[in-house]
């Protein structure tokens, strides 16, 4: 017995162990680790002939896990494959649209792989590049996953060989070869070093360097430029180019070159006031003497400035004063220091006007430049300043977020900026500062006056709300209208991401009767609806002219809505004022119709030639009678979907005076009075006062005390 129990326990243990192992190996097939909390276990990106894998190549860069990849072309094409986890359903996962790339092949799903092809849009300029996926969990919930990419490239820079000689004071321009000029960032500013000054700038599709030697001797130029996209060097991503290295020999000039301590001179407002400078000392330079500075070596040159030497300084300079008489740019050529008409020295410096803004231009997205200083809260706009000496300025726009444009667009007479105006800016003006001092120019901040769709206008009929912008047919109202309110939901005007400002409206009111005739006109011609407290600029609006948010129509019209007849119409023409907005205006017409299913009236008619069947002992049709008189309380019925149009029949009850106009003693056409229920059919329009209906009905003769049935034509007169 114990052996049987032991065998049984051993068998059970084997089964459990087998199941456990089977379950464990099966689970290992599904428990693959996903990344970025997404339903993907791996990603492959193939650019040119190189494939990059998330599992093998992804790195933590700037605090985010990203997939680095190399590119040569800004518009490179890549084949992308995402491998799904076992539990993921590809039908619920979709790639979202992005401006950074264009999907050129539809997403193909094979087994657990999603494959597609994209064409990148300017990789060099693309920031925060990523694929965004949306996964629908159920009908009410979705998850979004960001898969970050980190593009890098090579930017090789080298000064092209030349046989140029370098002399003190003579500026030389050399070309720099570069394989991706858009990836290079230049400052367009002169850099001062001990023996040479240099400037690197972009010229069309080329990169050039300006070299201005200052002292004799050998000099090694070693410059690295910042990059938009990094390069890979020694397993590190660097945002600086490899060094540009050039060794040059600087020789003495034909004439001695004298540097001054100010490469750019700005004349004083009082042109008679001299400017204090320091100039290189030279044995040929005489103290306490005035020298002419002209624009040519030969006699007769234009006088640019006068130099007066005062005293020698311990730093090898001469303290001097300079009086300027004309503007000069170094790019225009050298300046010559002369004694009488004899050129003794060469120098060069800029003499430029004082910084002055003359014109301000604004450019909005998708629009041309316009001469204006008027801007709006929340705008992202381009600002161009025109004037003189602007390159010396450091402009700031107080209270905004600004970014100066590529310096290729900037020069002495033009500067461009891109600024973001805070949506909650409190000031009505934005001062333009130059080096933290007011320039005297400002941008004017205006409040928006953009017409808003009329979804903020509500028609309230006895507590039933109708949004004006959604009305595309008349409102049929079957009850008496106690009050008709025009309500303005000002919380629907401004939103955090869209500002419209005050809404200037007009509302025309027409009231028509059943026949369509106008019985009253009224005009609300100066309504100003101010945005509500939810507006980011709620406390910035001038609310002195704001209208009430509710208009009770009965407070303004003579024909009160509760007393309007059936099928009366209240027509409201709601529109933006033409004089308040230059943009597209909205206009909506609302028609409220007092609908009724039926109506009640009193008719007098003259049935003639009636066939009357009396239900008495004889029970036969009497002869055709003469003209009778009927007075009926009639019920009329209206056709559905039409305004005040009757159905072609009526039902009524009343009295009939049979043969009412027979005054003879003939027994054949005896007179009698009956109570009758009649139905009538009208073959022609009943809008006429005289009509010829057909009658059918039954009743009871009071004189003969007999019920009857009648059928026949008649004449009806309506009052």
C-alpha positions as CSV (number, residue, x, y, z in Angstrom):
1,X,0.0,0.0,0.0
2,X,2.7,2.6,0.9
3,X,4.5,1.7,-2.4
4,X,1.3,2.5,-4.4
5,X,1.0,5.9,-2.6
6,X,4.6,6.7,-3.2
7,X,4.3,5.8,-6.9
8,X,1.2,8.0,-7.2
9,X,2.9,11.0,-5.6
10,X,5.9,10.5,-7.8
11,X,3.7,10.5,-10.9
12,X,1.9,13.6,-9.8
13,X,5.2,15.4,-9.2
14,X,6.4,14.6,-12.7
15,X,3.2,16.0,-14.2
16,X,3.5,19.2,-12.2
17,X,7.2,19.6,-13.0
18,X,6.5,19.0,-16.7
19,X,3.7,21.5,-16.8
20,X,5.9,24.1,-14.9
21,X,8.7,23.7,-17.4
22,X,6.4,23.8,-20.4
23,X,4.7,27.0,-19.0
24,X,8.1,28.5,-18.2
25,X,9.5,27.9,-21.7
26,X,6.2,29.2,-23.3
27,X,6.3,32.3,-21.2
28,X,9.9,33.0,-22.2
29,X,8.6,33.3,-25.8
30,X,6.3,36.1,-24.9
31,X,8.1,37.9,-22.1
32,X,10.3,40.0,-24.5
33,X,11.1,43.4,-23.1
34,X,9.5,46.4,-24.8
35,X,11.1,49.9,-24.9
36,X,9.8,53.4,-24.1
37,X,6.7,51.9,-22.5
38,X,5.6,51.1,-26.1
39,X,4.2,47.9,-27.6
40,X,7.5,47.5,-29.5
41,X,10.3,45.2,-28.6
42,X,12.7,46.5,-31.3
43,X,13.1,49.0,-34.1
44,X,15.3,49.0,-37.2
45,X,16.1,52.1,-39.2
46,X,17.9,51.6,-42.6
47,X,19.5,54.7,-44.2
48,X,21.5,54.1,-47.3
49,X,23.2,50.8,-46.7
50,X,23.4,51.0,-42.9
51,X,20.9,49.6,-40.5
52,X,20.5,50.9,-36.9
53,X,18.7,48.9,-34.2
54,X,17.1,50.2,-31.1
55,X,18.2,47.3,-29.0
56,X,21.8,47.6,-30.2
57,X,22.3,51.3,-30.9
58,X,19.9,53.4,-28.8
59,X,21.6,55.8,-26.4
60,X,20.6,58.0,-23.5
61,X,21.2,61.5,-24.9
62,X,20.1,64.7,-23.2
63,X,18.1,62.7,-20.7
64,X,16.1,60.8,-23.4
65,X,16.7,57.5,-25.0
66,X,17.3,58.1,-28.7
67,X,18.4,56.2,-31.8
68,X,21.4,57.9,-33.4
69,X,21.8,57.6,-37.2
70,X,24.1,59.1,-39.8
71,X,22.8,61.0,-42.8
72,X,24.4,62.7,-45.8
73,X,21.4,64.3,-47.4
74,X,18.9,66.5,-45.7
75,X,16.0,64.7,-47.4
76,X,17.3,61.2,-46.8
77,X,14.9,58.2,-47.3
78,X,14.7,55.6,-44.6
79,X,13.1,52.2,-44.3
80,X,11.7,51.7,-40.8
81,X,10.7,48.4,-39.2
82,X,9.0,48.1,-35.8
83,X,8.8,44.6,-34.2
84,X,5.7,44.2,-32.1
85,X,5.4,42.5,-28.7
86,X,3.3,39.3,-28.7
87,X,0.3,40.9,-27.0
88,X,0.2,44.0,-29.3
89,X,-2.5,44.3,-32.0
90,X,-1.2,46.1,-35.1
91,X,-4.7,47.1,-36.1
92,X,-4.9,49.4,-33.1
93,X,-1.5,51.1,-33.7
94,X,-1.1,53.9,-36.2
95,X,1.8,56.3,-37.1
96,X,0.9,60.0,-36.6
97,X,1.5,62.7,-39.1
98,X,4.6,65.0,-38.7
99,X,6.1,67.9,-40.6
100,X,9.5,66.3,-40.1
101,X,9.0,63.5,-42.6
102,X,6.7,62.3,-45.4
103,X,5.3,58.8,-45.5
104,X,6.1,57.6,-49.0
105,X,4.9,54.0,-48.5
106,X,1.9,52.8,-46.7
107,X,2.4,50.9,-43.4
108,X,2.7,47.2,-44.1
109,X,2.1,44.7,-41.3
110,X,3.5,41.2,-41.7
111,X,3.3,38.9,-38.7
112,X,4.6,40.9,-35.8
113,X,6.4,43.6,-38.0
114,X,5.2,47.0,-39.0
115,X,7.2,48.3,-42.0
116,X,7.1,51.7,-43.8
117,X,9.3,54.1,-45.7
118,X,9.7,57.8,-44.9
119,X,11.4,60.7,-46.6
120,X,12.8,63.2,-44.0
121,X,12.2,66.9,-44.5
122,X,15.4,68.8,-44.0
123,X,17.1,66.8,-41.2
124,X,19.6,69.6,-40.5
125,X,16.8,72.0,-39.5
126,X,14.6,69.4,-37.7
127,X,14.6,69.6,-34.0
128,X,13.3,66.9,-31.6
129,X,12.9,64.4,-34.4
130,X,10.7,61.5,-33.4
131,X,8.1,59.0,-34.6
132,X,4.7,59.3,-32.8
133,X,2.5,56.3,-32.6
134,X,-1.1,56.1,-31.3
135,X,-2.5,52.9,-29.8
136,X,-6.3,52.7,-29.3
137,X,-6.8,50.7,-26.1
138,X,-10.6,50.8,-26.4
139,X,-13.3,53.2,-27.8
140,X,-12.6,55.8,-25.1
141,X,-8.9,55.5,-24.3
142,X,-5.7,55.9,-26.4
143,X,-2.0,55.9,-25.7
144,X,0.7,57.9,-27.5
145,X,4.4,56.8,-27.8
146,X,7.3,59.0,-28.8
147,X,10.3,57.2,-30.4
148,X,13.1,59.8,-30.5
149,X,15.7,59.9,-33.3
150,X,19.1,61.6,-33.1
151,X,20.5,62.4,-36.6
152,X,24.2,63.2,-37.0
153,X,26.4,64.0,-40.0
154,X,29.9,65.0,-41.0
155,X,30.7,68.7,-41.7
156,X,34.2,69.0,-43.1
157,X,35.6,72.5,-43.3
158,X,38.9,73.4,-45.0
159,X,40.4,76.7,-46.3
160,X,41.1,76.3,-50.0
161,X,44.7,76.7,-51.0
162,X,45.8,80.1,-52.3
163,X,49.0,82.0,-53.1
164,X,47.8,85.1,-51.3
165,X,50.4,87.2,-49.5
166,X,49.4,88.7,-46.3
167,X,50.4,92.3,-45.5
168,X,49.7,94.3,-42.4
169,X,46.4,96.2,-42.8
170,X,45.4,94.5,-46.1
171,X,42.3,92.5,-45.8
172,X,42.2,89.1,-47.7
173,X,39.1,87.0,-48.4
174,X,39.5,83.2,-48.7
175,X,37.0,80.5,-49.4
176,X,36.2,77.6,-47.1
177,X,35.1,74.4,-48.6
178,X,32.3,72.7,-46.7
179,X,30.1,69.7,-47.5
180,X,27.0,70.9,-45.7
181,X,26.9,74.6,-45.3
182,X,23.4,74.6,-43.8
183,X,24.8,72.7,-40.8
184,X,27.4,75.4,-40.0
185,X,26.5,78.3,-37.7
186,X,28.3,81.6,-38.2
187,X,28.1,84.8,-36.1
188,X,29.1,87.3,-38.8
189,X,31.2,89.2,-36.2
190,X,34.9,90.1,-36.3
191,X,37.1,88.2,-33.9
192,X,40.1,90.1,-32.6
193,X,43.3,88.1,-31.9
194,X,46.8,89.3,-31.2
195,X,48.2,89.3,-34.8
196,X,45.1,89.1,-36.9
197,X,41.3,89.8,-37.0
198,X,39.0,87.5,-38.8
199,X,35.4,87.2,-39.8
200,X,33.6,84.1,-41.2
201,X,30.3,84.5,-43.0
202,X,28.1,82.8,-45.6
203,X,28.0,84.2,-49.1
204,X,25.3,82.6,-51.2
205,X,26.1,78.9,-51.0
206,X,29.7,79.5,-50.0
207,X,31.6,80.0,-46.8
208,X,34.3,82.7,-46.7
209,X,36.7,84.0,-44.2
210,X,38.0,87.6,-44.0
211,X,41.5,88.0,-42.7
212,X,42.9,91.4,-41.6
213,X,46.6,91.1,-40.4
214,X,47.8,93.5,-37.7
215,X,51.3,92.5,-36.8
216,X,54.3,91.0,-38.6
217,X,55.2,87.4,-38.1
218,X,53.9,83.9,-38.4
219,X,50.4,83.1,-37.3
220,X,48.4,79.8,-37.1
221,X,44.7,80.2,-37.5
222,X,42.8,77.6,-35.5
223,X,39.0,77.9,-35.6
224,X,36.1,75.6,-34.9
225,X,32.5,76.5,-35.8
226,X,29.3,75.5,-34.0
227,X,27.1,73.0,-35.8
228,X,23.3,72.5,-36.0
229,X,23.7,68.7,-36.0
230,X,26.6,67.0,-34.3
231,X,29.4,65.0,-35.7
232,X,30.7,61.7,-34.3
233,X,34.3,61.7,-33.0
234,X,35.9,59.2,-30.7
235,X,32.5,57.8,-29.7
236,X,31.3,61.3,-28.7
237,X,28.8,63.6,-30.4
238,X,30.3,67.0,-30.8
239,X,28.5,70.2,-31.8
240,X,31.6,71.9,-33.1
241,X,33.4,71.3,-36.4
242,X,36.8,69.9,-36.7
243,X,39.4,72.8,-36.5
244,X,40.1,74.9,-39.5
245,X,43.9,75.3,-39.4
246,X,46.0,77.6,-41.7
247,X,49.5,78.9,-41.1
248,X,50.2,82.2,-42.7
249,X,53.1,84.7,-42.7
250,X,52.3,88.3,-42.2
251,X,54.6,90.8,-43.9
252,X,55.1,94.6,-43.5
253,X,53.0,96.7,-45.8
254,X,54.3,99.2,-48.4
255,X,53.3,101.9,-46.0
256,X,53.4,101.5,-42.3
257,X,50.1,100.4,-41.1
258,X,48.7,102.0,-37.9
259,X,45.9,100.4,-36.0
260,X,43.6,102.3,-33.8
261,X,41.9,100.9,-30.7
262,X,38.4,101.4,-32.1
263,X,37.7,99.4,-35.2
264,X,34.4,101.3,-35.7
265,X,33.9,105.0,-35.0
266,X,30.5,106.6,-34.5
267,X,30.5,110.4,-34.9
268,X,29.2,112.4,-32.0
269,X,25.9,114.2,-32.3
270,X,27.8,117.4,-32.2
271,X,30.1,117.0,-35.2
272,X,32.5,119.6,-33.8
273,X,33.4,117.4,-30.8
274,X,36.5,115.3,-31.3
275,X,36.7,111.6,-30.4
276,X,39.5,110.3,-28.3
277,X,41.4,107.3,-29.7
278,X,44.7,105.5,-29.3
279,X,46.8,104.8,-32.4
280,X,50.0,102.7,-32.9
281,X,53.1,104.7,-32.3
282,X,55.7,105.1,-35.1
283,X,59.0,107.0,-35.3
284,X,57.6,108.9,-38.3
285,X,54.6,110.0,-36.3
286,X,55.0,113.5,-34.9
287,X,53.3,114.6,-31.7
288,X,51.0,117.6,-31.4
289,X,50.4,117.6,-35.1
290,X,47.3,117.4,-37.3
291,X,47.2,114.8,-40.1
292,X,44.6,114.5,-42.9
293,X,43.0,111.1,-43.4
294,X,41.9,110.6,-47.0
295,X,40.5,107.7,-49.1
296,X,43.4,107.5,-51.7
297,X,47.1,107.5,-51.6
298,X,47.5,110.1,-54.4
299,X,46.9,113.8,-53.6
300,X,43.3,115.2,-53.9
301,X,41.5,112.5,-52.1
302,X,38.3,113.0,-50.2
303,X,38.8,114.2,-46.6
304,X,37.4,111.5,-44.3
305,X,38.8,112.7,-41.0
306,X,41.5,114.7,-39.2
307,X,43.9,113.1,-36.7
308,X,45.6,115.2,-34.0
309,X,48.4,113.4,-32.0
310,X,48.6,114.4,-28.4
311,X,51.0,112.3,-26.3
312,X,52.8,109.0,-26.1
313,X,51.4,106.2,-23.9
314,X,53.3,103.5,-22.0
315,X,51.5,100.8,-24.0
316,X,53.1,101.8,-27.3
317,X,50.2,103.8,-28.4
318,X,49.7,107.5,-29.1
319,X,46.8,109.3,-27.5
320,X,45.0,111.2,-30.2
321,X,41.7,112.9,-31.2
322,X,39.8,112.3,-34.3
323,X,37.3,114.5,-36.1
324,X,35.2,112.8,-38.8
325,X,33.8,114.5,-41.9
326,X,32.4,111.5,-43.9
327,X,31.3,107.9,-43.5
328,X,33.6,105.1,-44.4
329,X,33.5,101.3,-44.5
330,X,36.6,99.1,-44.4
331,X,35.2,97.2,-47.4
332,X,35.5,100.4,-49.5
333,X,39.3,100.4,-49.2
334,X,42.1,101.7,-47.1
335,X,42.5,105.1,-45.5
336,X,45.8,107.0,-45.8
337,X,47.2,109.3,-43.1
338,X,48.9,112.2,-44.8
339,X,51.1,115.1,-44.0
340,X,50.1,117.8,-46.5
341,X,49.6,115.6,-49.6
342,X,52.3,113.0,-48.7
343,X,50.9,109.6,-47.6
344,X,52.8,108.4,-44.6
345,X,50.7,105.6,-43.1
346,X,47.9,103.3,-44.0
347,X,45.0,102.6,-41.6
348,X,41.5,101.3,-41.9
349,X,38.4,101.6,-39.7
350,X,34.7,102.0,-40.1
351,X,33.0,105.4,-39.7
352,X,29.3,104.6,-39.5
353,X,26.2,106.6,-38.6
354,X,24.7,106.6,-35.1
355,X,22.1,103.8,-34.7
356,X,18.7,105.0,-35.7
357,X,15.5,103.1,-36.5
358,X,13.6,104.7,-39.4
359,X,11.0,102.1,-40.3
360,X,9.4,99.1,-38.7
361,X,7.9,96.2,-40.8
362,X,5.8,93.3,-39.6
363,X,5.4,89.9,-41.3
364,X,2.8,87.4,-40.2
365,X,2.8,83.7,-41.2
366,X,1.8,83.3,-44.9
367,X,1.6,87.1,-45.4
368,X,3.9,89.7,-47.0
369,X,5.8,92.3,-45.1
370,X,3.8,95.4,-44.2
371,X,5.0,98.7,-42.8
372,X,3.4,98.7,-39.4
373,X,4.3,98.6,-35.7
374,X,0.9,97.1,-34.6
375,X,0.9,93.6,-33.2
376,X,-1.4,91.4,-31.2
377,X,-1.1,89.2,-28.1
378,X,-0.1,85.6,-28.7
379,X,1.4,86.3,-32.1
380,X,4.6,84.8,-33.5
381,X,5.8,87.3,-36.0
382,X,8.8,88.5,-37.9
383,X,10.0,92.1,-37.3
384,X,12.3,94.0,-39.6
385,X,14.0,97.2,-38.6
386,X,15.3,99.6,-41.2
387,X,17.6,102.4,-40.4
388,X,21.2,103.4,-40.0
389,X,24.0,101.9,-38.0
390,X,21.8,99.0,-36.9
391,X,24.7,96.4,-36.9
392,X,26.1,98.2,-33.8
393,X,22.9,97.8,-31.8
394,X,21.8,95.1,-29.5
395,X,18.0,95.4,-29.7
396,X,15.6,93.8,-27.3
397,X,11.8,93.9,-27.3
398,X,10.7,94.4,-23.8
399,X,8.3,91.7,-22.5
400,X,8.6,89.3,-25.5
401,X,10.5,86.2,-26.3
402,X,12.8,87.0,-29.3
403,X,15.2,85.3,-31.6
404,X,17.4,87.1,-34.0
405,X,17.4,85.7,-37.5
406,X,20.3,84.3,-39.5
407,X,22.9,87.1,-39.7
408,X,22.9,86.7,-43.5
409,X,19.7,88.7,-43.4
410,X,21.2,91.4,-41.2
411,X,23.4,94.3,-42.1
412,X,24.0,98.0,-41.3
413,X,20.6,99.0,-42.6
414,X,18.4,96.0,-41.9
415,X,17.9,93.7,-38.9
416,X,15.3,90.9,-38.7
417,X,13.9,89.3,-35.6
418,X,11.3,86.7,-34.7
419,X,9.4,87.5,-31.6
420,X,6.7,85.8,-29.6
421,X,4.2,88.1,-27.9
422,X,2.9,86.6,-24.6
423,X,-0.8,86.1,-24.8
424,X,-1.2,87.7,-21.4
425,X,1.0,90.7,-22.0
426,X,-0.3,93.6,-19.9
427,X,1.3,96.6,-21.6
428,X,-0.2,98.4,-24.6
429,X,3.3,99.1,-25.9
430,X,6.5,97.1,-26.3
431,X,9.5,99.5,-26.0
432,X,12.5,98.6,-28.2
433,X,15.7,98.9,-26.2
434,X,19.2,99.3,-27.6
435,X,21.8,98.0,-25.1
436,X,19.2,98.3,-22.3
437,X,18.5,102.0,-23.3
438,X,15.3,103.1,-24.9
439,X,15.6,103.6,-28.6
440,X,12.6,105.8,-28.8
441,X,10.6,103.3,-31.0
442,X,7.9,100.9,-29.8
443,X,5.5,98.2,-31.0
444,X,1.9,98.9,-30.3
445,X,-0.1,96.1,-28.8
446,X,-3.7,96.0,-30.0
447,X,-6.6,94.0,-28.8
448,X,-7.9,91.4,-31.3
449,X,-11.2,92.2,-33.1
450,X,-11.5,89.0,-35.1
451,X,-15.1,87.9,-35.9
452,X,-16.0,84.7,-34.2
453,X,-18.4,82.2,-35.6
454,X,-21.8,82.8,-34.0
455,X,-21.7,79.7,-31.8
456,X,-21.6,82.1,-28.8
457,X,-25.1,83.4,-29.6
458,X,-27.9,81.4,-28.1
459,X,-31.7,81.8,-28.8
460,X,-33.6,80.9,-25.6
461,X,-37.3,80.3,-26.2
462,X,-38.9,79.7,-22.8
463,X,-35.9,77.7,-21.6
464,X,-35.2,75.9,-24.9
465,X,-31.7,76.8,-26.2
466,X,-30.8,77.0,-29.8
467,X,-27.2,77.7,-30.9
468,X,-27.3,80.2,-33.7
469,X,-24.4,78.8,-35.8
470,X,-26.0,75.4,-35.9
471,X,-29.4,76.5,-37.2
472,X,-29.9,75.7,-40.8
473,X,-33.8,75.6,-40.8
474,X,-36.6,77.5,-39.1
475,X,-37.5,76.8,-35.5
476,X,-41.1,75.5,-35.4
477,X,-42.5,76.3,-32.0
478,X,-46.0,74.9,-31.1
479,X,-46.7,76.7,-27.9
480,X,-47.2,80.3,-26.9
481,X,-43.8,82.1,-26.5
482,X,-43.7,83.7,-23.1
483,X,-40.2,85.1,-23.6
484,X,-37.6,85.0,-26.3
485,X,-34.1,85.7,-25.1
486,X,-31.0,86.4,-27.1
487,X,-28.2,85.2,-24.9
488,X,-24.4,85.7,-25.4
489,X,-22.2,82.9,-24.0
490,X,-19.0,85.1,-23.7
491,X,-17.0,82.1,-22.4
492,X,-17.1,80.8,-26.0
493,X,-15.3,83.8,-27.5
494,X,-11.7,83.5,-26.3
495,X,-9.7,80.4,-25.6
496,X,-6.2,79.8,-24.3
497,X,-4.9,79.1,-27.8
498,X,-7.2,81.3,-29.8
499,X,-8.1,85.0,-29.1
500,X,-10.9,86.8,-30.9
501,X,-11.5,89.8,-28.8
502,X,-14.7,91.9,-28.5
503,X,-17.5,91.0,-30.9
504,X,-19.4,93.9,-32.5
505,X,-22.8,92.8,-33.6
506,X,-26.0,94.0,-35.2
507,X,-29.4,92.2,-34.9
508,X,-32.3,93.0,-37.2
509,X,-35.8,91.9,-36.0
510,X,-38.8,91.4,-38.3
511,X,-42.1,90.2,-37.1
512,X,-44.6,88.9,-39.7
513,X,-48.2,87.8,-39.4
514,X,-49.8,84.7,-40.8
515,X,-50.0,86.2,-44.3
516,X,-46.3,87.2,-44.3
517,X,-46.9,90.9,-43.9
518,X,-44.4,92.8,-41.7
519,X,-46.1,94.0,-38.6
520,X,-43.0,95.3,-36.7
521,X,-39.4,96.1,-37.3
522,X,-36.6,96.6,-34.7
523,X,-32.8,97.0,-34.9
524,X,-30.1,96.4,-32.3
525,X,-27.3,98.3,-34.0
526,X,-24.6,98.7,-31.4
527,X,-24.0,95.5,-29.5
528,X,-20.5,94.9,-28.0
529,X,-20.0,91.4,-26.6
530,X,-16.9,91.2,-24.4
531,X,-15.0,87.9,-23.8
532,X,-15.7,86.1,-20.5
533,X,-13.5,85.6,-17.5
534,X,-12.0,82.5,-19.0
535,X,-10.2,84.6,-21.6
536,X,-6.4,84.9,-21.0
537,X,-6.9,88.6,-21.6
538,X,-10.1,89.0,-19.6
539,X,-8.6,91.7,-17.3
540,X,-7.0,93.6,-20.2
541,X,-10.2,94.5,-22.1
542,X,-11.9,97.9,-21.7
543,X,-15.4,96.9,-20.6
544,X,-16.9,100.3,-20.5
545,X,-18.8,99.7,-23.7
546,X,-19.7,96.0,-23.1
547,X,-23.4,95.2,-23.7
548,X,-25.5,93.0,-21.5
549,X,-25.2,89.3,-22.1
550,X,-29.0,88.7,-22.3
551,X,-31.5,90.6,-24.4
552,X,-35.2,89.9,-23.7
553,X,-37.0,90.7,-27.0
554,X,-40.2,91.6,-25.3
555,X,-38.5,94.6,-23.6
556,X,-38.0,96.2,-27.0
557,X,-40.9,95.2,-29.3
558,X,-44.6,96.4,-29.2
559,X,-46.1,93.1,-30.3
560,X,-45.3,90.9,-27.4
561,X,-44.4,87.3,-28.3
562,X,-47.2,85.9,-26.0
563,X,-49.8,87.8,-28.1
564,X,-48.6,86.9,-31.6
565,X,-51.1,85.1,-33.8
566,X,-50.7,81.6,-35.0
567,X,-48.1,81.1,-37.7
568,X,-46.5,84.5,-36.9
569,X,-42.8,84.6,-37.7
570,X,-40.0,86.2,-35.8
571,X,-37.0,86.7,-38.1
572,X,-33.6,87.6,-36.5
573,X,-30.7,88.7,-38.7
574,X,-27.6,88.4,-36.6
575,X,-24.4,89.8,-38.1
576,X,-21.0,91.4,-37.4
577,X,-20.8,95.1,-37.9
578,X,-19.1,96.0,-41.2
579,X,-17.4,99.1,-39.7
580,X,-15.8,97.1,-36.9
581,X,-14.0,94.3,-38.7
582,X,-12.0,94.2,-41.9
583,X,-11.8,90.4,-41.9
584,X,-14.5,87.9,-42.9
585,X,-17.7,88.6,-41.1
586,X,-20.4,86.1,-40.1
587,X,-24.1,86.4,-40.7
588,X,-26.8,84.1,-39.6
589,X,-30.6,84.4,-40.1
590,X,-32.9,82.8,-37.5
591,X,-36.6,82.2,-38.2
592,X,-38.9,81.3,-35.4
593,X,-42.4,80.2,-36.6
594,X,-45.4,79.8,-34.2
595,X,-46.5,76.5,-35.6
596,X,-50.1,75.2,-35.0
597,X,-51.5,71.8,-36.0
598,X,-55.1,73.1,-36.5
599,X,-57.3,76.2,-36.1
600,X,-60.8,77.0,-35.1
601,X,-63.2,79.4,-36.8
602,X,-66.9,80.1,-37.4
603,X,-68.2,79.7,-41.0
604,X,-71.5,80.7,-42.6
605,X,-72.3,78.7,-45.8
606,X,-75.2,78.2,-48.1
607,X,-75.6,74.5,-49.1
608,X,-77.8,74.1,-52.1
609,X,-79.2,71.1,-54.0
610,X,-78.6,68.8,-51.0
611,X,-79.5,65.2,-51.1
612,X,-81.1,64.5,-47.7
613,X,-81.8,61.0,-46.4
614,X,-84.1,61.0,-43.5
615,X,-84.2,58.0,-41.2
616,X,-87.9,58.0,-40.4
617,X,-90.7,55.8,-41.4
618,X,-90.2,56.6,-45.1
619,X,-86.4,56.3,-45.0
620,X,-85.9,57.6,-48.5
621,X,-84.1,60.5,-50.2
622,X,-86.0,63.7,-50.2
623,X,-86.1,65.8,-53.3
624,X,-83.2,68.2,-54.0
625,X,-83.7,71.1,-51.7
626,X,-83.3,74.7,-52.3
627,X,-80.7,77.0,-50.7
628,X,-80.1,76.3,-47.1
629,X,-78.2,78.3,-44.4
630,X,-75.5,76.6,-42.2
631,X,-73.6,78.1,-39.3
632,X,-70.7,75.9,-38.3
633,X,-67.9,75.9,-35.8
634,X,-65.2,74.5,-38.1
635,X,-61.9,72.8,-37.3
636,X,-59.2,73.3,-39.9
637,X,-55.9,71.3,-40.2
638,X,-52.5,72.5,-41.4
639,X,-50.2,70.6,-43.8
640,X,-47.0,69.3,-42.1
641,X,-43.8,71.0,-43.3
642,X,-45.5,74.0,-44.7
643,X,-46.2,77.4,-43.2
644,X,-49.9,78.2,-42.7
645,X,-51.1,76.0,-45.5
646,X,-54.4,74.1,-44.8
647,X,-55.2,70.6,-45.7
648,X,-58.1,70.5,-48.2
649,X,-60.8,69.5,-45.7
650,X,-62.6,70.7,-42.5
651,X,-64.7,69.1,-39.9
652,X,-67.3,71.1,-38.0
653,X,-70.6,71.1,-36.1
654,X,-73.5,73.5,-35.9
655,X,-77.0,74.4,-37.2
656,X,-78.4,74.0,-40.7
657,X,-81.6,75.7,-41.8
658,X,-82.9,73.5,-44.6
659,X,-84.6,75.5,-47.3
660,X,-84.2,78.6,-45.3
661,X,-85.2,80.8,-48.2
662,X,-88.3,78.9,-49.2
663,X,-91.3,80.9,-48.0
664,X,-94.0,78.9,-49.9
665,X,-96.5,76.6,-48.3
666,X,-95.3,73.7,-50.5
667,X,-94.9,70.5,-48.6
668,X,-92.2,69.3,-51.0
669,X,-89.7,71.9,-49.9
670,X,-90.6,72.2,-46.2
671,X,-88.3,74.1,-43.9
672,X,-86.7,72.7,-40.9
673,X,-83.8,73.3,-38.4
674,X,-81.3,70.6,-37.8
675,X,-78.3,69.9,-35.6
676,X,-75.5,68.7,-37.9
677,X,-71.9,67.4,-38.0
678,X,-70.4,68.2,-41.4
679,X,-67.2,67.5,-43.2
680,X,-66.3,69.8,-46.1
681,X,-63.8,69.5,-49.0
682,X,-62.6,72.5,-50.8
683,X,-61.6,72.1,-54.4
684,X,-60.3,75.6,-54.7
685,X,-58.2,77.9,-52.6
686,X,-59.9,78.9,-49.3
687,X,-58.0,82.2,-49.1
688,X,-61.0,83.6,-51.1
689,X,-64.0,85.0,-49.3
690,X,-66.4,83.1,-51.6
691,X,-65.8,79.4,-52.1
692,X,-67.8,76.4,-53.3
693,X,-67.2,73.4,-51.0
694,X,-68.7,69.9,-51.0
695,X,-70.5,68.8,-47.9
696,X,-71.2,65.5,-46.3
697,X,-72.6,64.8,-42.8
698,X,-75.4,63.8,-40.6
699,X,-77.7,65.4,-38.1
700,X,-81.1,65.6,-36.5
701,X,-84.1,67.6,-37.6
702,X,-85.7,69.3,-34.6
703,X,-89.1,69.8,-36.2
704,X,-89.6,66.4,-37.7
705,X,-87.6,64.8,-34.9
706,X,-85.8,62.5,-37.3
707,X,-82.1,61.9,-37.9
708,X,-80.8,62.4,-41.4
709,X,-77.8,62.1,-43.7
710,X,-76.9,64.8,-46.3
711,X,-74.6,65.2,-49.2
712,X,-74.2,68.1,-51.7
713,X,-72.4,71.3,-52.8
714,X,-72.7,74.6,-51.3
715,X,-71.6,78.2,-51.2
716,X,-69.4,79.5,-48.4
717,X,-68.8,83.0,-47.3
718,X,-65.9,83.7,-44.9
719,X,-65.8,86.6,-42.6
